[in-house]
Amino acid sequence: MRTVLSVSLPEKMASELDEFAKGTGRNKSDIVKESISLYLWEARFKEVHRRLSAKAKKAGIITEEDVFKAIS
């Protein structure tokens, strides 16, 4: 099932979206769907990161190197 969403964009953003769509040969709807999907993924990632950082610090995992050592 699909839901239709009407979005009001500032004129400059709408023009940039039009130009980007034409330049990439994609339609605006697909670009907006991909953008929302990426935004939601990033928001979820930031929330997980925020929740787990305190636990990681308590476990001595501070840097990316610490993460790699812990999982390998």
Secondary structure, DSSP 8 states (H G I E B T S, - for coil): ----------HHHHHHHHHHHHHHT--HHHHHHHHHHHHHHHHHHHHHHHHHHHHHHHTT--SHHHHHHHH-
